[in-house]
Amino acid sequence: MSTASVLRRAITMAAALPLVLTATLVSTTAPADAKSDFSVKPFMGWSSWSVQSSSHPDYGTKWLTEEHIKTTADAMASNLKKSGYTNINLDAGWNANWNWEFRTDANGIPEADPERFPNGIASLARYVHSKGLKIGLYGGAGLQTAIYDKNAPIVGTNCTTQDITVYPLVKTNMWGGDWKIDFTKPCAQAYFDSIADKFASWGIDFLKVDGVLTENIPDVKAWSKAIDQSGRKMWLTASAWPIPRDAGEGLAPWANSVRVDTDVECYCNTVATWTSSVDNRWEDLPKWLDVVKPNYWPDLDSMPIVNNTGVGIQDGINDTERQSVMTFWSMASSPLYVGGDLANLDQKAKSILTNPEVIAVDQAGVIPTQVTGGTLQVWKKRLPGGRLAVAVYNLGDAPADLKVSWDQLGIRGNEKVRDLVSRKDLGKFNKSWTAKSIPAHGSRLITLS
């Protein structure tokens, strides 16, 4: 982002049995999901795509190189690691040359482009791990046409990559660029196993599978099973722009997170803008609240909170909007991963990203409830220990007051209110609390106890 024998699969599954039994004891309402267990909290980190997608002259797809990833890892280790940010995730292009032609080995397994990554991914993974961080790769749903044309032999089988597609050939995934795979053919799973085994041998900790449509649920299932048999724990996220909502239930047993919204990036000379497309999150997350859960986290895409004051690529949103992003992602218990050039992290971004009280709301691993929608929104969720987190948002273009009544929240009596962003107690309030003069695109995040 070779084939395990039947005996190896049996041994691996036997080794995983204690994990399965543990998951079964924890959840009595459904069988354990067939995927790595990340049920405690969503991951935190960084993704390369935001800078790759930009038209800024210093960035774009050619920015993705070994040197830049090492610099990013250094910056994360120095500035964000103590707050929980650990993932360095390489997006599309890690195995592509400068002309965006994708490279695979003799068995059709993706391998790093030697000009971008002259020392290979295994070496880069060792460097990232030496910093106490994790590393992730990118793949797509379906079989790339170049891999089909290569007719590569699949490791450990008598099959080739031309033996695992649907016939007659049918295009699949959200960009319609790859061939649909026939998962009734046993060599199809063997092919995915061979890739996961190679990724595991490199030390990969995360995999993003992109372009996922409802018809690609079997692709994500195959990836999940492949990761299981590899013996290495990897986070698996199903991605598109966004995943179709009708795929939500089908993906739940296989993916650790699901992209519930369009790309946050504006594909311009900054990372994003408020309307392209940060503000879509408030409209789209509610559609997924009935299906997302721990170990199937709602992925809101990367957060444009890195730099809007100094050199290099700019976030494209102001400080008020950056705080609203951090607050909304945290209330959602979305993975917290930033998009931008971490080598140019500004102090305000660092302050927003490392606020321990806001991070704790995310890492509590609780899916929120939307109390009110529209321009002035109220969201809530109950935190471990009993406190109630409440977030209010002004999505309008002018400052506004927003009154939150205890009746709306399903509580009563006097409540101690704490502002988590300013990290200050606001006093005790009876029956209601009013967030005053919330700026345009602004927010407040409090707890009641």
C-alpha positions, 0 to 999 in steps of 0.5 A: 500500500508469500501466500500463507499456507493453510497450515500457517493460516490455522496457526495464526488463527489459533494464536488470535483466539484469545483476542477473539474470546476477549472481544466476545466477552466485551461485546455480547450483542455481536460476534467479534469483528474480523479485524485488528482491535482498535476499539479503545480510541482512534489513532492520531497522526498525519497524512501526506495527501493534503500537501500532495493535493495542493497547487502550491509550487513547493508541494504537489504530488512530487513532494512525497519523498523519503527526505520529506517523510523523515523531516515530517517524522522528526517534526512530529516526534519533537512537537506532537508525539507527547500529545499522542500523535504517532501515525505517519501515513503515506498517501497515494504515490508512494509507489509511483514515479514522477509520471504517476506510473505505479510500480510493483514487483514480479508478483504484482505487489506494490513497491516503493518508487526508487527515486522517491524512496531510494532506501525502500519502505522497510528502511523508512519504517525503521526510521519512523519506528526509531522515533517511537512513531508508526507508519502507514501506506495507501492502496486502492480498491480493485486490481490496477490495470497495469497489474492485470496487464503484467499477468504477475504470478501470485505467490504460493499459487498456480494463479496469475493476476489475470485469474482473479478478475471478474470476466468479462472485465468490469471497471470498479472503484470510485474513479472507475480506473481498476478492474473488479476482482472476483472474490469467489476465486480462492487466488483472489484472497491469496493475492491480498495475503501476499501484499499484507505479508510483504507490508508486515515484513516492512513493519507497516502499521496502517493501511488506507484503501481508497475509492471504496464503493458499496460494491467494494466491500469484498475488497475491504473484507479481503484486506482485513482477512489478509492483515489478520493472517499476516500476524501484524496488527494494522489499522485498516481504513476504508476511504472514498470522497466519501464512502457511500452511506449504504456501504456503512453496515457492510464495511463495519466488520472489516474496517477500523474507520470509515471516511464519512465525508468528502476530501477536506482539501480545496485542491488549490494553493492552500490545504483547504478553505472553509467552504471547500470543504471544511464545513461539509462535516457538520452536514455529513457526520449525522448521516453516519451516527447510527452505524459508526462505533468504537473500532469503526470510527468516523473518519472526517479526513485530515485536519488543516491545522498546521500553519497559517502564519509562516512559510510554506503551504498555508491551512487556508482557514483562520484560527477560529475555524481551526479550533472549530475543526479540532473541536468537531473532530474531537467530539466525533471521536474521529481519528485526529490526523493533520494535513500540512507541512509539519516542518512549518508547524506554527505555535497557534496550531501546536496549541490547538492540536496539543490541548490535553482536555480537547484531545481527551474528548476525542480519545474517550472513544465515545460517539456523540449525539447531535442535539440540534442542527442548522446554523447554530448546532449543539452536540453532546456525549457522555465521557468516562467518569460521568462528565457530559461534553457539550459542543456548540457551533456557529456555522453562520457568517456573523457572531451569535449567542447560543443558549443551551438548556439542560432540558435539551441535554436530558439533565437537571439541577446545578452543573459545574461548567468548564471551558475545555479550550481555555481550560477554565472553570466558568462556574455553576449554572442552573437550567441553562448556559449561554455561549455568548458572541460565538464568532462566525464559524466558531465554537465552544467546548465545555463539560458539565459535572 
